[in-house]
Amino acid sequence: MTSRALLALAALASPAVAGCRRMAASGTSATGVEATGTWGGLRARTIGERRHPQQLVILLHGWGAPGDDLVPLGDELAAPGRLFVFPEAPLSAMAGGRAWWPLDLARMQSARQRGEERAVRQETPPGLADARARVTALVTELTKQTGVAASAVVIGGFSQGAMVATDVTLSSPGLVGRLAVLSGSITAEGEWTPRLPLLASGLPVFMSHGRMDPVLPFALAEALRDQFEAARHPVTWVPFDGGHGIPGVVLSKLQAFLAQGAASPAGASAH
């Protein structure tokens, strides 16, 4: 494996959120959604308003990260009436981490070096369909359990988790009201592109990406942004000077994006 691939591997496996990572409390609340549980066959932790949520935010971690990698965001982005759900990916990855589908990082890096990145991004990764089915079932179960309207459901994720969230959103129009793509990219492009116009008109999308990302190129994030905008879905675009992560400027903008979703229907502009 090249030194560049090793660098990317380290970035993928490192926690997305800097600072002290806190664990969600285990056990079951007296009423409402459990602090830890299984939905759609996926283990998940929850933080926030479990009894009477008005907004449901589901965030999927990246490849190689532990299942609780994004749990600290539940505190960083807390708001009255907001329930966060952090599912754990079903597959094992390196060093005890988790994965939504198997990742051949060396092949990805080699394809970039040979100028074949376009072909890779058009492929449907093995395991994506299973991840999509599990996450879709999780969203469906939690929406039914909480009674939260689909317009107040936000799905998102970091890196590979962002790609799963995008795939779920495109595969099930009307399932969620907003999408958050944190340092994500394009995959299964041959399937995604025809689905974009089928989404509810004006689905708000949040996207952030580091200009110096060594794992998922900034240019691919720009391409995905352009595709959403071409299909007339408003995009809140947050580029930043940095690599593969979630800096403070992203959290600040994401908080505003989530607040808009809690206060208005899914068709509202995110600009």
C-alpha positions in Angstrom: 0.0 0.0 0.0 1.4 3.5 -0.9 2.2 6.1 1.8 -0.7 8.1 0.5 -3.1 5.2 1.0 -1.7 4.7 4.5 -2.4 8.4 5.3 -5.9 8.1 4.0 -6.5 4.9 6.0 -5.4 6.7 9.2 -7.7 9.6 8.5 -10.6 7.3 7.8 -10.1 5.4 11.0 -9.6 8.4 13.3 -12.6 9.8 15.2 -14.5 12.4 13.2 -15.0 14.7 16.1 -12.0 16.1 18.0 -12.0 16.3 21.8 -13.2 14.1 24.5 -15.7 11.5 23.3 -18.5 10.8 25.8 -20.6 7.7 26.0 -24.4 7.8 26.0 -26.1 6.6 29.1 -27.2 3.0 28.9 -30.5 1.6 30.0 -34.1 2.4 29.2 -36.0 5.6 29.9 -39.2 5.4 31.9 -41.2 6.2 28.7 -40.3 7.0 25.2 -37.3 5.9 23.1 -34.6 3.8 24.8 -31.1 5.2 25.5 -29.7 2.2 23.7 -31.6 -0.2 21.5 -32.0 -2.0 18.2 -34.0 -0.7 15.3 -34.0 -2.1 11.8 -31.5 -4.7 13.1 -29.0 -2.0 13.9 -27.8 -1.2 17.4 -28.0 2.5 18.2 -27.6 5.1 21.0 -29.9 8.0 21.5 -29.4 11.4 23.0 -31.9 14.3 23.6 -35.6 14.4 23.9 -36.7 10.8 24.1 -40.2 11.2 25.5 -41.8 13.7 23.1 -39.4 14.4 20.2 -40.4 17.0 17.7 -37.4 16.4 15.4 -35.5 13.2 14.7 -31.9 13.5 13.7 -30.1 10.2 12.6 -26.3 10.4 12.1 -24.2 7.6 10.6 -20.5 7.3 11.5 -17.7 6.8 9.0 -15.7 3.7 7.9 -13.3 2.3 10.5 -14.8 4.4 13.3 -16.3 3.0 16.5 -20.1 2.9 16.6 -20.3 5.7 19.1 -17.9 8.0 17.2 -20.5 10.7 16.5 -22.3 10.5 19.9 -20.6 13.7 21.1 -22.6 15.6 18.4 -25.7 15.0 20.4 -24.4 17.4 23.1 -22.9 19.8 20.6 -26.1 20.2 18.6 -28.7 19.7 21.4 -31.9 21.7 21.2 -35.4 21.4 22.8 -37.5 18.7 21.2 -34.6 17.2 19.2 -33.8 13.5 19.4 -30.5 12.2 18.1 -29.9 8.6 17.0 -26.5 7.1 16.3 -26.6 3.7 14.7 -23.6 1.3 14.7 -22.6 -0.1 11.3 -23.2 -3.8 11.0 -19.7 -4.9 9.7 -16.4 -5.1 11.5 -13.5 -3.0 10.2 -9.9 -2.5 11.3 -8.9 -2.1 14.9 -12.3 -2.8 16.3 -14.0 -0.2 14.1 -17.2 -0.6 12.1 -18.1 -0.4 8.4 -21.3 0.1 6.4 -19.7 -1.9 3.5 -16.2 -3.4 2.9 -13.8 -0.8 1.7 -10.8 -1.5 -0.6 -8.8 1.6 0.1 -5.7 0.5 -1.9 -7.9 0.0 -5.0 -9.4 3.4 -4.5 -6.0 5.1 -4.3 -4.7 3.2 -7.3 -7.7 4.2 -9.4 -7.1 7.8 -8.6 -3.5 7.6 -9.6 -4.4 5.9 -12.9 -7.1 8.6 -13.6 -9.9 6.0 -13.3 -11.8 7.7 -10.4 -14.8 8.3 -12.6 -15.3 4.6 -13.1 -15.0 3.9 -9.4 -17.6 6.5 -8.4 -20.1 4.9 -10.8 -19.8 1.5 -9.2 -22.3 0.3 -6.7 -20.3 -0.9 -3.6 -20.9 -4.4 -2.5 -22.9 -4.2 0.7 -24.5 -0.8 0.0 -27.9 -2.4 -0.7 -27.8 -4.2 2.7 -26.8 -1.0 4.5 -29.5 0.9 2.8 -32.2 -1.7 3.8 -31.1 -1.7 7.4 -30.9 2.1 7.7 -34.3 2.5 5.9 -35.8 0.1 8.3 -34.3 1.9 11.3 -35.7 5.3 10.1 -39.1 3.7 9.4 -39.3 2.1 12.9 -38.2 5.2 14.8 -40.5 7.5 12.8 -43.4 5.2 13.7 -42.4 4.9 17.3 -41.8 8.6 17.9 -44.7 9.9 15.8 -42.3 12.5 14.2 -43.5 13.6 10.8 -41.2 12.7 7.9 -40.7 16.5 7.2 -39.0 16.7 10.7 -36.7 13.7 10.1 -33.1 14.5 9.2 -30.6 11.8 8.1 -26.9 12.4 7.7 -23.5 11.1 8.3 -19.8 11.4 8.1 -17.7 10.0 5.2 -19.0 6.5 4.3 -21.9 7.2 6.6 -22.8 10.3 4.6 -22.8 8.2 1.4 -25.2 5.7 3.1 -27.5 8.5 4.2 -27.5 10.0 0.7 -28.3 6.6 -0.8 -31.2 6.0 1.6 -32.6 9.5 0.9 -32.4 9.0 -2.9 -33.9 5.4 -2.7 -36.9 6.3 -0.5 -38.4 9.7 -1.5 -40.5 11.1 1.3 -38.8 9.1 4.0 -36.9 12.1 5.4 -37.2 15.8 5.3 -33.6 16.8 5.2 -30.1 15.4 4.4 -26.8 16.3 5.9 -23.6 15.2 4.1 -20.4 15.7 6.1 -17.3 15.0 4.1 -19.1 12.6 1.9 -18.7 11.8 -1.8 -20.4 10.2 -4.9 -20.8 6.5 -5.2 -23.3 4.4 -7.2 -23.6 7.4 -9.5 -25.4 5.5 -12.2 -28.2 4.9 -9.6 -28.1 8.2 -7.8 -28.4 10.6 -10.8 -31.7 9.3 -12.1 -33.2 9.4 -8.6 -32.4 13.0 -7.8 -35.4 14.5 -9.7 -37.7 12.0 -8.0 -37.2 13.5 -4.5 -39.8 15.9 -3.1 -39.2 19.3 -4.7 -36.7 21.4 -2.9 -35.4 18.8 -0.4 -32.9 20.8 1.8 -29.4 19.4 1.8 -26.4 20.3 4.0 -22.9 19.6 2.7 -19.5 20.3 4.3 -16.1 19.3 3.0 -12.4 20.1 3.6 -10.5 21.6 0.8 -7.5 19.5 1.7 -9.3 16.2 2.4 -6.8 13.4 1.6 -9.5 10.7 1.8 -12.5 11.9 -0.3 -11.5 14.6 -2.8 -13.0 18.0 -2.5 -13.8 18.0 -6.2 -16.2 15.0 -5.8 -18.1 16.8 -3.0 -18.4 19.8 -5.4 -19.7 17.5 -8.1 -22.4 16.0 -5.7 -23.4 19.5 -4.7 -23.8 20.6 -8.3 -26.0 17.5 -9.0 -28.3 18.3 -6.1 -28.6 22.0 -7.2 -29.2 21.0 -10.8 -32.1 18.9 -9.6 -33.4 22.0 -7.8 -32.7 20.9 -4.2 -31.3 23.8 -2.1 -27.8 23.1 -0.7 -26.3 24.7 2.3 -22.6 24.4 1.2 -19.9 24.7 3.9 -16.4 24.3 2.5 -13.5 24.7 5.0 -9.7 24.8 5.1 -8.9 21.4 6.5 -8.9 17.7 6.0 -11.3 14.8 6.7 -13.2 15.9 9.8 -16.0 18.0 11.4 -14.6 21.4 12.6 -16.4 24.0 14.7 -17.5 26.1 11.7 -19.4 23.0 10.3 -21.2 22.4 13.6 -22.3 26.0 13.8 -23.8 25.9 10.3 -25.3 22.5 10.9 -27.0 23.7 14.0 -28.7 26.5 12.0 -29.7 24.0 9.3 -31.3 21.6 11.9 -33.2 24.6 13.4 -34.7 25.4 10.1 -35.9 21.9 9.7 -37.6 21.9 13.1 -39.4 25.2 12.4 -40.5 24.7 8.8 -41.7 22.0 6.4 -39.4 20.0 4.2 -39.7 22.2 1.2 -38.3 25.4 2.8 -35.1 26.9 1.4 -31.9 26.2 3.2 -30.1 29.3 1.9 
